[in-house]
Amino acid sequence: MKVKVNNKIITIFNGAEVKDAIRKYSTKEYKKVKKGIKIITDKNGNQVMPTGELMGDEELNIIDKKN
């Protein structure tokens, strides 16, 4: 299935979680998410949990966490 991460299309396996797509996009960015420096949002700006299930065609963004 395909998921867009920061405007880059990622092909990921069916049943993948958000964290799998982020890790495939960038392990460096994934580590920042794990440390709480950055968060993941959907196309509407809502925060998404790394353990959320992907259905395909989602749009995810990795952004700086607002303090």
N, C-alpha and C positions, 0 to 999 in steps of 0.2 A: 504494500500500500504506500501511498505517497502522502507526505506531510510537509508543510512549508515551515521552516525555522529561520527567522530573521530574513525572510524573502528568498531563501535558498530551498529548493525542493530536495527533500531527503526521501529515499526509498527505504522502507523499514518493513520488518516481518509482521504478518498479521498477529494480533494479540499483544502487540508492543505497548509499553507504557510510555508516558511522556518522557521519563528519564532516559529511556532507550534512544529516543529520537534526539534528545539534547546531547547525549554522549556521542552519537554518531556524527552530529553536526560539529561538536568541539568538546574534547575532554577537558580542555582548559576552562571553557565556560561552564561545563557541568560541575567542576570542582568549586567554582565561584558560587554556584547555586547551592551546593551542599554546605558551603561555609556560611551561607546567608548573606553574601555580598550582593547577589543578584537574585531576581525572582523570574518566574515564567508566567507570561500572560497569554490569553487567547486574543483573537482578532478584535474583540470588543473591549479589551483592556482589563478583563477579569483575571485575577490570579488563578493559576492552575497548579495543582499539586503534582509533584514528580511521579507519584504512584498512580496518577489518573490513566485510565485506559484510552487508547487511541482507536478511532473508528476509520480513519482515513480522511483525507482532504482538510484536516485541521490546519489552522495557521497559528503558530506559536512565536512568541517574541521573548527574548532574554533581555531584561532591562535591569538597570541599577535599582537596588532597593532604596526606597525613600525613607529617610530616618524620621 
